[in-house]
C-alpha cells in the first residue's frame, strides 16, 4: 500500500463550519478514521487548509463517502484534494 498526502484547499470555509464538521464526524463515530495517519487543519486567507496522511488513496476514497455529505450539509462545497504519494515519513 502506498501512503498518500491529501491536501485540501477549501475557499470560503469558516472555522465555525470546520468545527461543526468535526462535531458531526464525532457524532457519527468517524472523527478518527482508522486508516488516517495524520490530520492538521488551519485557517487560510479566504478559507480553510487541511493536510491528511492516509494509508492509501483507497482509504481516503472510502472515508470521503462519509465526509463529503457532512461537509455539504454544513454549507461548504466539497473540495477535491490534491494527492501526492508519500516519499518519506519521519516521526
Secondary structure by P-SEA (a helix, b strand, c coil): cbbbbbbbbbccccaaaaaaaaaaaaaacccccccccbbbbbbcccbbbbbbbcccaaaaaaaaaacaaaaaaacccbbbbbccccccccc
